[in-house]
Amino acid sequence: MTKHFIKGFILGSLTALGAIAGSVFAFKKTVIEPQEEYDNKIEENRRRANRKSHAAHQG
């Protein structure tokens, strides 16, 4: 009886941890990474505009 309980407890714990890890990974892929890409694009555009602004007033 206790063997079955221990096996079930371990299997249930591993399953729960797997589900949590999967949801964290999915959240990262759908929310975090697109936001980082957007921030990088905005930063790149800002740098490009700054270079153009300085180049236009060089002389």
Backbone as CSV, one residue per row, in Angstrom:
resi,resn,N_x,N_y,N_z,CA_x,CA_y,CA_z,C_x,C_y,C_z
1,MET,0.825,-1.189,0.000,0.000,0.000,0.000,0.872,1.258,0.000
2,THR,1.869,1.306,0.857,2.696,2.501,0.909,3.571,2.625,-0.338
3,LYS,3.906,1.474,-0.959,4.688,1.516,-2.199,3.904,2.251,-3.280
4,HIS,2.637,1.935,-3.398,1.790,2.568,-4.409,1.621,4.055,-4.118
5,PHE,1.501,4.385,-2.848,1.351,5.785,-2.481,2.612,6.560,-2.836
6,ILE,3.769,6.013,-2.508,5.030,6.699,-2.789,5.234,6.855,-4.296
7,LYS,4.970,5.797,-5.054,5.090,5.884,-6.515,4.134,6.935,-7.071
8,GLY,2.914,6.927,-6.599,1.922,7.898,-7.069,2.293,9.317,-6.693
9,PHE,2.805,9.486,-5.488,3.211,10.816,-5.030,4.359,11.344,-5.876
10,ILE,5.351,10.501,-6.133,6.502,10.922,-6.938,6.062,11.223,-8.366
11,LEU,5.249,10.353,-8.943,4.767,10.571,-10.304,3.919,11.841,-10.390
12,GLY,3.074,12.048,-9.425,2.242,13.260,-9.404,3.082,14.522,-9.257
13,SER,4.098,14.455,-8.402,4.976,15.611,-8.217,5.728,15.930,-9.504
14,LEU,6.260,14.907,-10.163,6.974,15.129,-11.418,6.053,15.677,-12.496
15,THR,4.838,15.174,-12.538,3.866,15.664,-13.513,3.533,17.129,-13.254
16,ALA,3.337,17.476,-11.998,3.031,18.865,-11.655,4.203,19.777,-12.000
17,LEU,5.412,19.349,-11.688,6.585,20.152,-12.020,6.728,20.307,-13.531
18,GLY,6.458,19.254,-14.272,6.507,19.336,-15.730,5.476,20.307,-16.282
19,ALA,4.291,20.287,-15.724,3.244,21.202,-16.171,3.617,22.650,-15.863
20,ILE,4.174,22.880,-14.696,4.606,24.230,-14.331,5.723,24.705,-15.253
21,ALA,6.700,23.839,-15.502,7.808,24.204,-16.389,7.300,24.490,-17.801
22,GLY,6.376,23.703,-18.277,5.809,23.929,-19.604,5.061,25.246,-19.702
23,SER,4.307,25.584,-18.679,3.564,26.839,-18.719,4.494,28.042,-18.628
24,VAL,5.561,27.931,-17.837,6.539,29.020,-17.758,7.229,29.201,-19.109
25,PHE,7.605,28.110,-19.755,8.253,28.175,-21.058,7.314,28.792,-22.091
26,ALA,6.060,28.391,-22.082,5.083,28.939,-23.032,4.870,30.426,-22.793
27,PHE,4.785,30.841,-21.545,4.627,32.260,-21.206,5.818,33.064,-21.715
28,LYS,7.010,32.507,-21.531,8.224,33.191,-21.984,8.205,33.363,-23.496
29,LYS,7.810,32.310,-24.207,7.800,32.361,-25.671,6.739,33.315,-26.208
30,THR,5.588,33.401,-25.566,4.494,34.194,-26.117,4.455,35.626,-25.602
31,VAL,5.039,35.898,-24.429,4.934,37.239,-23.849,6.291,37.921,-23.739
32,ILE,7.249,37.269,-23.135,8.528,37.906,-22.817,9.357,38.158,-24.071
33,GLU,9.581,37.143,-24.893,10.442,37.302,-26.063,9.902,38.317,-27.070
34,PRO,8.598,38.328,-27.405,8.121,39.374,-28.324,8.321,40.782,-27.758
35,GLN,8.157,40.953,-26.458,8.359,42.266,-25.855,9.827,42.675,-25.946
36,GLU,10.743,41.736,-25.733,12.166,42.039,-25.852,12.528,42.406,-27.285
37,GLU,11.959,41.686,-28.271,12.207,42.013,-29.667,11.688,43.412,-29.993
38,TYR,10.522,43.753,-29.482,9.951,45.078,-29.714,10.839,46.156,-29.101
39,ASP,11.295,45.921,-27.878,12.175,46.889,-27.217,13.482,47.059,-27.986
40,ASN,14.049,45.963,-28.483,15.278,46.047,-29.265,15.056,46.825,-30.559
41,LYS,13.913,46.624,-31.196,13.602,47.340,-32.438,13.477,48.838,-32.167
42,ILE,12.799,49.199,-31.091,12.644,50.609,-30.734,14.009,51.233,-30.447
43,GLU,14.854,50.515,-29.707,16.189,51.022,-29.384,17.027,51.201,-30.653
44,GLU,16.939,50.252,-31.573,17.684,50.353,-32.830,17.204,51.551,-33.646
45,ASN,15.894,51.757,-33.720,15.354,52.911,-34.442,15.781,54.223,-33.793
46,ARG,15.831,54.248,-32.477,16.258,55.459,-31.779,17.712,55.787,-32.103
47,ARG,18.567,54.754,-32.086,19.982,54.972,-32.413,20.141,55.429,-33.861
48,ARG,19.389,54.822,-34.762,19.469,55.195,-36.179,19.044,56.650,-36.378
49,ALA,17.969,57.067,-35.731,17.491,58.438,-35.845,18.509,59.409,-35.254
50,ASN,19.141,59.016,-34.161,20.158,59.863,-33.539,21.352,60.048,-34.469
51,ARG,21.785,58.963,-35.123,22.902,59.070,-36.069,22.530,59.959,-37.252
52,LYS,21.327,59.803,-37.765,20.887,60.631,-38.887,20.836,62.104,-38.491
53,SER,20.364,62.372,-37.303,20.262,63.738,-36.818,21.644,64.371,-36.722
54,HIS,22.603,63.636,-36.193,23.956,64.177,-36.067,24.614,64.335,-37.435
55,ALA,24.363,63.402,-38.335,24.957,63.468,-39.676,24.394,64.641,-40.464
56,ALA,23.134,64.989,-40.245,22.513,66.061,-40.982,23.081,67.427,-40.582
57,HIS,23.627,67.525,-39.387,24.117,68.821,-38.891,25.638,68.886,-38.838
58,GLN,26.295,68.087,-39.647,27.763,68.053,-39.602,28.404,69.177,-40.410
59,GLY,27.697,69.750,-41.305,28.441,70.785,-41.934,27.937,71.394,-43.127
